[in-house]
Structure formats: structure tokens, C-alpha cells
Amino acid sequence: MTTNFEHAEEFFSFLTGKASAALGRRLQRNLKDEGVIITSEQWSLLYYLWIEEGRTQQELAMLTFRDKPSISRLINNLEKLKFVMRVNDKEDKRSNLIFLTKQGRQLRDRCMRGANRTIQEALEGVNYEQMLRAKDTLEHLYANLK
């Protein structure tokens, strides 16, 4: 089924640019307010490590929808900040497992406060049904393009 949207270009521009960029900028500002100077991209990688450490770079790439070079760059920068460390996978010598350092673990609470505030600010004035509709629309869009 095809649908002709009169304002499809505006929708595409908003979806791929404005909303995502605004969320990223606000997250970085809210993290800075919590005393954490990292990018929204670095936050997304740390988030998945707070859920489960010892993930491979490939797993992190899939979870964050990034390519391998981007994940390597993010991990390199987080290593320089001493928030993560690479450990050779004993079962697969070609692979690295990514673990949080003590400093990386200590960031969790401050980062989650900043992220939760960002979500609250983004959803201000949006009721639950609107949020579910938007989520369903984005999931449908993603499924179509997968």
C-alpha cells in the first residue's frame, strides 16, 4: 500500500533531523548540568553497558544503530576518559569485550537523572495515547525500512 503525503519532505526532515538533534542537544545540556561532560552518543553506549557489561563492539553497534568505525571511535574516546576498557575475548581472539571502569560505573546515577529529565522535557504536554501513537508510527516506519 502506498500513501501520498502532501508534506512528506517536511516529515522526513523533521524525523531525521530536528527531533533527533534537539533530543541530543538537550541530553548533552542536561548531562552537563549533572556535571557529566559526554556526548549523547557516548551516553547511549554507556547506557547499554550499565545494563550489561562485557558486550562486544558488534553488539554495541547493533544496539545503538551505529557502524563499526563509529563504535570504535566512541569506545576510543570513552577509554581516553577512563570510563570503559577493552578486554580480549578469551573465546574469540578477534573480538573485544567492553567493560565499564569504576569511573564509568559512578556516572550512572547522574547520567540517568539527566536522561530522565530530558525525556520529561521532551514529552511535556504529550499524553500517553499520543506517545503510544508516535511510538507505533516510528516502529512501523522502522519495520518498513529494515
MARBA-3410 file (N, C-alpha, C, O; in Angstrom, 1 decimal):
146
0.8,-1.2,0.0,0.0,0.0,0.0,0.9,1.2,0.0,1.8,1.3,0.8 ~ 0.6,2.2,-0.9,1.3,3.4,-0.9,0.4,4.5,-0.4,-0.8,4.6,-0.7 ~ 1.0,5.5,0.2,0.3,6.6,0.7,1.0,7.9,0.2,2.2,8.0,0.3 ~ 0.3,8.8,-0.3,0.9,10.1,-0.8,0.7,11.1,0.3,-0.4,11.6,0.5 ~ 1.8,11.6,0.9,1.7,12.6,1.9,2.1,13.9,1.2,3.1,14.1,0.5
1.2,14.9,1.4,1.4,16.2,0.8,2.7,16.9,1.4,3.4,17.6,0.6 ~ 3.0,16.6,2.6,4.1,17.3,3.3,5.2,16.2,3.7,5.8,16.3,4.7 ~ 5.4,15.2,2.8,6.3,14.2,3.1,7.7,14.7,3.4,8.4,14.2,4.3 ~ 8.2,15.6,2.6,9.5,16.2,2.7,9.7,16.8,4.1,10.7,16.7,4.8 ~ 8.7,17.6,4.6,8.8,18.2,5.9,8.8,17.1,7.0,9.6,17.2,7.9
8.0,16.1,6.8,8.0,15.0,7.8,9.4,14.3,7.8,9.9,14.1,8.9 ~ 10.0,14.0,6.7,11.3,13.4,6.6,12.3,14.2,7.3,13.1,13.8,8.0 ~ 12.3,15.5,6.9,13.3,16.5,7.5,13.1,16.5,9.0,14.2,16.5,9.8 ~ 11.9,16.6,9.5,11.7,16.6,11.0,12.2,15.4,11.6,12.9,15.4,12.6 ~ 11.7,14.2,11.1,12.0,12.9,11.7,13.5,12.7,11.7,14.1,12.2,12.7
14.2,13.0,10.6,15.6,12.6,10.5,16.6,13.7,11.1,17.7,13.4,11.3 ~ 16.0,14.9,11.3,16.9,15.9,11.8,16.5,16.6,13.0,17.2,16.5,14.1 ~ 15.5,17.4,13.0,15.1,18.3,14.1,14.9,17.6,15.4,15.5,17.9,16.4 ~ 14.0,16.6,15.4,13.7,15.9,16.7,14.9,15.2,17.3,15.2,15.3,18.5 ~ 15.6,14.5,16.5,16.8,13.7,16.9,17.9,14.7,17.4,18.5,14.5,18.5
18.1,15.7,16.7,19.2,16.7,17.0,18.8,17.4,18.3,19.6,17.7,19.2 ~ 17.5,17.8,18.4,17.0,18.5,19.6,17.2,17.7,20.9,17.6,18.1,21.9 ~ 16.8,16.4,20.7,17.0,15.5,21.9,18.4,15.3,22.3,18.8,15.3,23.5 ~ 19.3,15.2,21.3,20.7,15.0,21.6,21.3,16.3,22.3,22.1,16.1,23.2 ~ 20.9,17.4,21.7,21.4,18.7,22.4,20.9,18.8,23.8,21.7,19.2,24.7
19.6,18.5,24.0,19.1,18.7,25.3,19.7,17.7,26.3,19.9,18.0,27.4 ~ 19.9,16.5,25.8,20.5,15.5,26.7,21.9,15.9,27.1,22.3,15.8,28.3 ~ 22.7,16.4,26.1,24.0,16.9,26.5,24.0,18.0,27.5,24.8,18.1,28.4 ~ 23.0,18.9,27.3,22.9,20.1,28.3,22.5,19.5,29.7,23.1,20.0,30.7 ~ 21.6,18.6,29.7,21.1,18.1,31.0,22.2,17.2,31.7,22.4,17.2,32.9
23.0,16.5,30.9,24.2,15.8,31.4,25.2,16.8,32.0,25.8,16.6,33.1 ~ 25.4,17.9,31.3,26.4,18.9,31.7,25.9,19.5,33.0,26.7,19.7,33.9 ~ 24.6,19.7,33.2,24.0,20.2,34.4,24.3,19.3,35.6,24.3,19.7,36.7 ~ 24.4,18.0,35.2,24.7,16.9,36.3,26.2,16.8,36.5,26.6,16.0,37.3 ~ 27.0,17.6,35.8,28.4,17.5,36.0,29.1,16.5,35.1,30.3,16.1,35.4
28.4,16.0,34.1,29.0,14.9,33.2,29.2,15.5,31.8,28.2,15.9,31.2 ~ 30.4,15.6,31.4,30.7,16.1,30.0,31.0,15.0,29.1,32.1,14.6,28.8 ~ 29.9,14.4,28.5,30.0,13.4,27.5,28.9,13.8,26.4,28.0,14.6,26.6 ~ 29.1,13.2,25.2,28.1,13.4,24.1,26.9,12.5,24.3,27.0,11.5,25.1 ~ 25.9,12.8,23.6,24.7,11.9,23.7,25.0,10.5,23.1,24.5,9.5,23.5
25.9,10.5,22.1,26.3,9.2,21.5,27.1,8.4,22.5,26.9,7.2,22.6 ~ 28.0,9.0,23.3,28.7,8.3,24.3,27.7,7.8,25.4,27.9,6.7,25.9 ~ 26.7,8.6,25.7,25.7,8.2,26.7,25.0,7.0,26.3,24.8,6.0,27.1 ~ 24.7,6.9,25.0,23.9,5.7,24.5,24.7,4.4,24.7,24.2,3.4,25.0 ~ 26.0,4.5,24.4,26.9,3.4,24.6,27.0,3.0,26.0,26.9,1.8,26.4
27.2,4.0,26.9,27.3,3.7,28.3,26.0,3.1,28.9,26.1,2.2,29.7 ~ 24.9,3.6,28.4,23.6,3.1,28.8,23.5,1.6,28.7,23.1,0.9,29.6 ~ 23.9,1.1,27.5,23.8,-0.4,27.3,24.9,-1.1,28.1,24.7,-2.3,28.5 ~ 26.0,-0.5,28.5,27.0,-1.2,29.3,26.5,-1.1,30.8,26.8,-2.1,31.5 ~ 25.7,-0.1,31.2,25.1,-0.1,32.6,24.1,-1.3,32.7,24.0,-1.8,33.8
23.5,-1.6,31.6,22.5,-2.7,31.6,23.3,-4.0,31.7,22.9,-4.9,32.5 ~ 24.3,-4.2,30.9,25.1,-5.4,30.9,26.5,-5.1,30.4,26.7,-4.7,29.2 ~ 27.5,-5.3,31.2,28.9,-5.2,30.8,29.4,-6.4,30.0,28.7,-7.4,30.0 ~ 30.6,-6.2,29.4,31.2,-7.3,28.7,30.5,-7.6,27.3,30.6,-8.7,26.8 ~ 29.9,-6.6,26.8,29.3,-6.8,25.4,30.5,-6.6,24.4,31.5,-5.9,24.7
30.3,-7.2,23.2,31.2,-7.0,22.2,31.0,-5.6,21.5,29.9,-5.1,21.6 ~ 31.9,-5.2,20.7,31.8,-4.0,19.9,30.6,-4.2,18.9,29.9,-3.2,18.7 ~ 30.5,-5.4,18.4,29.5,-5.6,17.4,28.1,-5.5,18.1,27.2,-5.0,17.5 ~ 27.9,-6.1,19.3,26.7,-6.0,20.0,26.3,-4.5,20.2,25.2,-4.1,20.0 ~ 27.3,-3.7,20.7,27.0,-2.3,20.9,26.7,-1.6,19.7,25.8,-0.7,19.7
27.3,-1.9,18.5,27.0,-1.3,17.3,25.5,-1.6,16.9,24.8,-0.7,16.5 ~ 25.1,-2.8,17.1,23.7,-3.2,16.8,22.7,-2.5,17.7,21.7,-2.0,17.2 ~ 23.0,-2.5,19.0,22.1,-1.9,20.0,21.9,-0.4,19.8,20.9,0.2,20.0 ~ 23.0,0.3,19.3,23.0,1.8,19.2,22.8,2.2,17.7,22.8,3.4,17.4 ~ 22.6,1.2,16.8,22.4,1.5,15.4,23.5,2.3,14.8,23.3,3.3,14.0
24.7,1.9,15.1,25.9,2.6,14.6,26.8,1.6,13.8,26.7,0.4,14.0 ~ 27.6,2.1,12.9,28.5,1.2,12.2,29.8,1.0,13.0,30.0,1.6,14.1 ~ 30.6,0.0,12.6,31.8,-0.4,13.3,32.8,0.7,13.6,33.3,0.9,14.7 ~ 33.1,1.5,12.5,34.0,2.6,12.8,33.5,3.6,13.8,34.3,4.2,14.6 ~ 32.2,3.9,13.8,31.6,4.9,14.8,31.8,4.3,16.2,32.1,5.0,17.1
31.5,3.0,16.4,31.6,2.4,17.7,33.0,2.4,18.1,33.3,2.7,19.3 ~ 34.0,2.1,17.3,35.4,2.1,17.6,35.8,3.5,18.1,36.5,3.6,19.1 ~ 35.4,4.5,17.4,35.7,5.9,17.8,35.1,6.2,19.1,35.8,6.8,20.0 ~ 33.8,5.9,19.3,33.2,6.1,20.6,33.9,5.4,21.8,34.2,6.0,22.8 ~ 34.3,4.2,21.6,35.0,3.4,22.6,36.3,4.0,22.9,36.8,4.1,24.0
37.1,4.4,21.8,38.4,5.0,22.0,38.3,6.3,22.8,39.0,6.5,23.7 ~ 37.3,7.1,22.5,37.1,8.3,23.3,36.7,8.0,24.8,37.1,8.7,25.7 ~ 35.8,7.0,25.0,35.4,6.7,26.3,36.6,6.1,27.1,36.7,6.2,28.3 ~ 37.5,5.4,26.4,38.7,4.8,27.0,39.6,6.0,27.5,40.2,6.0,28.6 ~ 39.8,7.0,26.6,40.6,8.2,27.0,40.1,8.9,28.2,40.8,9.4,29.0
38.7,8.9,28.3,38.1,9.5,29.5,38.1,8.5,30.7,37.7,8.9,31.8 ~ 38.6,7.3,30.5,38.7,6.3,31.6,37.4,5.8,32.1,37.2,5.5,33.3 ~ 36.4,5.7,31.2,35.1,5.3,31.5,34.8,3.8,31.1,34.0,3.1,31.7 ~ 35.6,3.3,30.1,35.5,2.0,29.7,36.9,1.4,29.4,37.8,2.1,29.3 ~ 36.9,0.1,29.3,38.1,-0.6,28.9,37.8,-1.8,28.0,36.8,-2.4,28.1
38.7,-2.1,27.1,38.6,-3.2,26.2,39.3,-4.4,26.8,40.4,-4.2,27.4 ~ 38.7,-5.6,26.7,39.3,-6.8,27.2,39.2,-7.8,26.1,38.1,-8.0,25.5 ~ 40.3,-8.5,25.7,40.3,-9.5,24.7,39.3,-10.6,25.1,39.4,-11.1,26.2 ~ 38.5,-11.0,24.2,37.6,-12.2,24.4,38.4,-13.5,24.4,39.0,-13.8,23.4 ~ 38.4,-14.2,25.5,39.1,-15.4,25.5,38.6,-16.5,24.6,39.4,-17.3,24.1
37.3,-16.4,24.3,36.7,-17.4,23.4,36.8,-17.0,21.9,36.8,-17.9,21.0 ~ 37.0,-15.8,21.6,37.1,-15.3,20.2,38.2,-14.2,20.2,37.9,-13.1,20.5 ~ 39.4,-14.6,19.8,40.6,-13.7,19.9,40.4,-12.5,19.0,41.1,-11.5,19.2 ~ 39.5,-12.5,18.0,39.3,-11.4,17.1,38.4,-10.3,17.7,38.3,-9.3,17.2 ~ 37.8,-10.7,18.8,36.8,-9.8,19.4,37.2,-9.2,20.7,38.0,-9.8,21.5
36.8,-8.0,21.0,37.0,-7.3,22.3,35.7,-7.2,23.1,34.6,-7.0,22.5 ~ 35.8,-7.4,24.4,34.6,-7.2,25.2,34.8,-5.8,25.9,35.9,-5.5,26.3 ~ 33.7,-5.1,26.1,33.8,-3.8,26.6,33.2,-3.8,28.0,32.1,-4.2,28.3 ~ 34.1,-3.3,29.0,33.7,-3.2,30.4,33.7,-1.8,30.8,34.5,-1.0,30.3 ~ 32.9,-1.5,31.8,33.0,-0.2,32.5,34.1,-0.2,33.5,34.5,-1.2,34.1
34.7,1.0,33.7,35.7,1.2,34.7,34.9,1.6,36.0,33.7,1.9,35.9 ~ 35.6,1.8,37.1,35.0,2.3,38.3,34.4,3.7,38.0,33.2,4.0,38.4 ~ 35.1,4.5,37.3,34.6,5.9,37.0,33.4,5.8,36.1,32.4,6.6,36.2 ~ 33.4,4.8,35.1,32.2,4.7,34.3,31.0,4.2,35.0,29.9,4.7,34.7 ~ 31.2,3.4,36.0,30.0,2.9,36.8,29.5,4.1,37.7,28.3,4.2,37.9
30.4,4.9,38.1,30.0,6.0,39.0,29.2,7.1,38.3,28.5,7.9,38.9 ~ 29.2,7.1,37.0,28.5,8.1,36.2,27.0,7.8,36.1,26.2,8.6,35.8 ~ 26.7,6.5,36.3,25.3,6.0,36.0,24.2,6.9,36.6,23.3,7.3,35.9 ~ 24.2,7.1,37.9,23.1,7.8,38.5,22.9,9.3,38.0,21.8,9.7,37.7 ~ 24.0,10.0,37.8,24.0,11.3,37.3,23.5,11.4,35.9,22.7,12.2,35.5
24.0,10.4,35.1,23.5,10.3,33.7,22.1,10.0,33.6,21.4,10.5,32.7 ~ 21.6,9.1,34.4,20.2,8.7,34.3,19.3,9.8,34.8,18.2,10.0,34.2 ~ 19.7,10.6,35.7,19.0,11.8,36.1,18.8,12.8,34.9,17.8,13.3,34.6 ~ 19.9,13.0,34.3,19.9,13.9,33.1,19.1,13.3,32.0,18.3,14.1,31.3 ~ 19.2,12.0,31.7,18.4,11.4,30.7,16.9,11.4,31.0,16.0,11.7,30.2
16.5,11.1,32.3,15.1,11.2,32.7,14.6,12.6,32.6,13.4,12.7,32.2 ~ 15.3,13.6,32.9,14.9,14.9,32.8,14.7,15.3,31.3,13.7,16.0,31.0 ~ 15.5,14.8,30.5,15.4,15.1,29.0,14.1,14.5,28.5,13.4,15.1,27.7 ~ 13.8,13.2,28.9,12.6,12.6,28.5,11.3,13.3,29.0,10.4,13.5,28.2 ~ 11.4,13.8,30.2,10.3,14.5,30.8,10.0,15.8,30.0,8.9,16.2,29.7
11.1,16.5,29.7,11.0,17.8,29.0,10.5,17.5,27.6,9.7,18.3,27.1 ~ 11.0,16.5,26.9,10.5,16.2,25.6,9.1,15.8,25.5,8.4,16.1,24.5 ~ 8.6,15.1,26.5,7.2,14.6,26.5,6.2,15.6,27.2,5.1,15.2,27.4 ~ 6.7,16.8,27.6,5.8,17.7,28.3,4.6,18.1,27.3,4.8,18.4,26.2 ~ 3.4,17.9,27.9,2.2,18.2,27.1,1.8,17.1,26.1,0.8,17.3,25.4
2.5,16.0,26.1,2.2,14.9,25.3,1.5,13.8,26.2,2.1,13.4,27.2 ~ 0.2,13.5,25.9,-0.4,12.5,26.7,0.0,11.1,26.3,0.7,10.9,25.3 ~ -0.4,10.1,27.1,0.1,8.7,26.9,-0.4,8.2,25.6,0.4,7.5,24.9 ~ -1.6,8.4,25.1,-2.1,7.9,23.9,-1.3,8.5,22.7,-1.0,7.8,21.7 ~ -0.9,9.8,22.8,-0.1,10.4,21.7,1.3,9.8,21.7,1.8,9.6,20.6
1.8,9.5,22.8,3.1,8.9,22.9,3.1,7.5,22.2,4.0,7.2,21.5 ~ 2.1,6.8,22.6,1.9,5.4,22.0,1.8,5.5,20.5,2.3,4.6,19.8 ~ 1.0,6.4,20.0,0.8,6.6,18.6,2.1,6.9,17.9,2.4,6.3,16.8 ~ 2.8,7.8,18.4,4.1,8.2,17.8,5.1,7.0,17.8,5.7,6.7,16.9 ~ 5.1,6.3,19.0,6.0,5.1,19.1,5.6,4.1,18.0,6.4,3.5,17.3
4.2,3.8,17.9,3.8,2.8,16.9,4.1,3.3,15.5,4.5,2.5,14.6 ~ 4.0,4.6,15.2,4.3,5.1,13.9,5.8,4.9,13.6,6.2,4.4,12.5 ~ 6.6,5.2,14.5,8.1,5.1,14.3,8.5,3.6,14.2,9.4,3.3,13.4 ~ 7.9,2.7,15.0,8.1,1.3,14.9,7.7,0.8,13.5,8.4,0.0,12.9 ~ 6.6,1.2,13.0,6.1,0.8,11.7,7.1,1.3,10.6,7.4,0.6,9.7
7.5,2.6,10.7,8.4,3.1,9.8,9.7,2.3,9.8,10.2,2.0,8.7 ~ 10.2,2.0,11.0,11.4,1.2,11.1,11.3,-0.2,10.5,12.2,-0.6,9.7 ~ 10.2,-0.8,10.7,9.9,-2.1,10.2,9.8,-2.1,8.7,10.3,-3.0,8.0 ~ 9.3,-1.1,8.1,9.2,-0.9,6.6,10.6,-0.8,6.0,10.8,-1.3,4.9 ~ 11.5,-0.2,6.7,12.8,0.1,6.2,13.9,-0.9,6.6,15.0,-0.9,6.1
13.6,-1.8,7.5,14.5,-2.8,8.0,15.0,-3.8,6.9,15.8,-4.6,7.2
END
